[in-house]
């Protein structure tokens, strides 16, 4: 059963760790993330951009796939299905489809309009037991057609949005979607600290988790970040592993052309190898290391599931 993300992020904030949001793009990605979360006994947020939702034929299809997969795989850890960078109209569609959480990205509106639309959505999600993420200050780069210039949010505007009754807040602090350029100046911890002081117990969200150094991730968590989004890194790893499979001619060996082989998740043998390599245990170690280790494990899973093809 899907849950909203409110409780898991409140616990993360209080425990000084972060929960990962990993965007899904198809069945294989969803299966990999759910299995990894279950093996790590860790909550997880499945992010769905509007572009990915359209690619998978619609939000109702996504809800059906995730719910069915959770039942068939016996997933017992908390899982939230979350709209990523949603428009106002997209948010309403996801409410109707059965998502458990939504993000309204009003960062490209004047703050007054962002406040008005967010306020309306606060009432709607409350009626459906969902969680709501809002954004102030656009995230740099481009993700599925959502383009942001990249800026540092105004802490006072962050407080205005937080006070509306949202559940968690994304704020631009110099982070970007996609690959970080070599001349990237890093996260603005001064901005993050100011936002944290004004928003109090509100869990904060760090978009663009790919490419941010581990020390910055840990400092961001210390300053109130409780949710970290990862997408590009998974895309790069998946693309590289697929390229390797084709370039090595495995698609021409036997029935290697079968999409179930090309896109098959880790076999039992490769999962045992994963456990050995990453020293899986029933209990996670330090909470603030949870996100980083989980992120790495999912990426390595992509590498192994492609390497394990026969």
N, C-alpha and C positions, 0 to 999 in steps of 0.2 A: 504494500500500500504506500502510495506516495505521501510525503509529508511536506508541509511548508518549511522554509529554511529559518524561521525565526528562532526556534529553540536551539538548534544546532549552532547558530551564530552567536546567540547569547552566551552559550557555554564556552564557545571559542574565545569570545571577548574576555570573559571572566577568568578563563584558564590561560590566557596569553598564548594562544596558538591560532592557526588559521585553517579553515576548511577550504578544500580546493573545488573550484568550478571547472569542469572539463567539458568543452563543447562537443556535441555529438553531430555527426554528419550522415551517418548511415547505421545499419544494423551492426556491422562489425565493430565500429567504434563504441557503440552503446554496450555491446556485450563485453568488450575488453575492459571498459571502465567499471561496469557493475561487478564483474568478477574480481577485479583488483581491489575494489573497495571492500567487498565481502571478505577476501583473503586477509586484508589488513584490519578488518573489524573497524572500519572507519566510515563516518558519514560522508556523503558526496552530493554535489550539486551537478546535475546534468544541464548544461547550457544549450539553448537552441536559438540561433539567430533567426530573423525573419527569412533570410535567404535560404538557410538550411531547412527551415520548416517548409518552405515552398518546394525545395528540391525533393523532400521526402513526401510530397504530394499534399501536405497540409497538416495542421496542428492536431486534428483528430487522429490521423494516422500515427503521428509521433506518440501521442498518449496511449493509443492501443498497443503499439510496439513495446513501449517501455513497461507498461503494466503487465503485458503478457510475458515479457522476458523476465521480469522480476519474479513472477509466479513460477515459471518453468525452471529458472535457475535457483529458486529458493533463496532469494536475496532477502536478508533480514536486517541489514544495516539501514539507517535512515537515508532515504533518497528523495531529493527535491528535484522536480522538473521545472526549469526556470527559463522564461523568455529572456533573451539577452538583447539589450539595446532595442527595446520595442518602441514602436510608434504608439500613439494613443489608440488608434484603430486596431493595431496588432495586439495590444494588451487586452482589449475587449474580446477579440477572437479567442485568445488563449484562456480567458476566464470561461468562456462558453465551452471550449474544447476539453477542459478538465486539467489544465496545468495546476501545479500546486504553488507556483510562485511566478511573479512577473517583474520585469524591470521596465520602467518608463524612462526613456532617454529624452528628457526635455531640455538638455543642455544647449541646444541650438535655438531655443526660444528666448525671448526677453524674460528676465527672472519673474516678472508678474504673470506671464502666461504659463511659465513652468510651474509656478505655485498653484495657479488655478486648476490646471489639468491634473497635477499631482494630487491636489486636495480631493478632486472628484474620484480619482482611482483609490484613494485611501478608503473611502466609504464603500466602494464596490468590493474590494478584496476582503474587507472586514465581514461582509455578508457571506462570503464564500470560504472563509477560513484560510485564505491564502496569505502569502507574504509579499511585500512590495519593496523593491529597490528603486531609488531615484538617483538622478545624476545632476551634478553642478560642475561646470567647467568641462569642456569637451576633452575627450581622450584623443591624443594625436593619432594620425595614420588612418587606415581604411579597413573596415571589416564588413564584408557582404554589402557593400554599397553605402554603409554609414561612414561618412568622412568627417574627421575632426581635425581642426588646425593644431590642437594641442595647446593647453594653457593651464595655468594654476588657478584653481577655483578661489572665489572670494569666500573667506571663512564666514562672514556675516550672512551671505546668501546660503551657505551650507546650513547654517543654523535655522534660517527661515524654512528651508525644505524639511529639515529634520524635525522641527517642531510641529509639522503637519500630522505626524503620527505614522510615518513610514517605518519600515522595519530595519533597513540598512541603507547606507548611503555610499555612492560612488562619487569621488571627487577627483578632478584632474590635478595631478601633482608632478607633471612632467613626464608621465608614463604615456606609452604609445602602443597602438596595435601593430602587429607585423614585426619585421626584423628591426632591431635598434641600430641606428647608424653609428659609425665609428666615433663620430664627434658628439654623441649624446652626452648631455651634461649631468645626467643622473636625476634621481628623484629629489623633489624639493621637500626635505624633512621639516623645514621651517613652516611651510604651508600646512603640511600634515599635522604638525604639533598644534598649530593655531586652530585648525578644524577640530581636532580631538578635544581641545580645551573647551570649545564652545558647544560641542554636540554631546559631551559627557559619555554615557554608557552606550551610545549608538554604535553598533558594529559598522566599521568602514570597509570599503571594498577597493582592492587594487586590481584594475584591469591591466591587460598587457603584461601578464606575468612572464612571458617568454623573454629570455635574455637579460633579465634583471639579476645582478649578482646576488649570491646567497647572503652576503652581509647586509645588503640593502633590504632584502626580504625580511630578515630577522629584525632589523631596525624598524621597518614599517609595522611589523607585528607588535613590537614594543610600544608603538605610537598609536595603537588602536585598530590596525587592519585585522579583520577576522575572516575575510574571504578573499582568495586570490584566484584570478581567472587565467586559464591556460588554454590556448587553442593553436596558435601558430606553430609552436614546438612540436605538437602532435602531427600537424599537417606535414611539416618538413620531414619528420621521421618516417611517416607513412609513405610519403612520396619517394624517399630515398630507398626504403626497403622494397617497394614495388619495382622501382627502376632496376635494382640489383637482381631481383627475381627474373625479370625479362632479359636483362643483359647477359646473365649467366645461362640463358637458354633453357631454364627449367620449365617454361611453358611448352617447350617442344619435346620434353621427356615424358614418355608415357601419356597420361592424361593430365599433364601439367597445365593444359589450357583450361581445365575445369575451373570456373570462378570460385568454386568451393575450396580449391587448392590455392588459387592465387590470393584469395581474400580470407582464407581460413584463419581462425584465431589459434592461439598457442595450443599445441597438442599436449597430452598429459606429460610427455617426456620433457618438452620445453618448459612447462610450468614447474616441474621438479627442478629443472636447471635454474629457473628464476628464483625459486625458494632458496636453493643453495647459494646462489650468487649474492642475493640480497639479505640472507639470513632472516627469513620471515619468522615472525613469532606471533603468538596470539595477542600479545599486548604490545602496543606501540611504545616507542621510547619517549624521549622528551617531546612534549606537545609542540614546541616551536620548531622541532625538526620534522614533525609529521608531514607538513605540506611538501617540504623539499624532497623527502625520501619517497613519498607517494608519487609525486610528480615524476621523479626519475624512474620509478618502477613501471609506471604506465608507459613511458617512452621506451624503456628497454623491452617491455612486452611487445611493442610493435616490431622492434628489431628481431626478437626471437621468433615471433609467429611467422615472419617472412623467411627467416633463416631455416626454420624447421620443416619447410615443405619437402615433400618427397615426389 
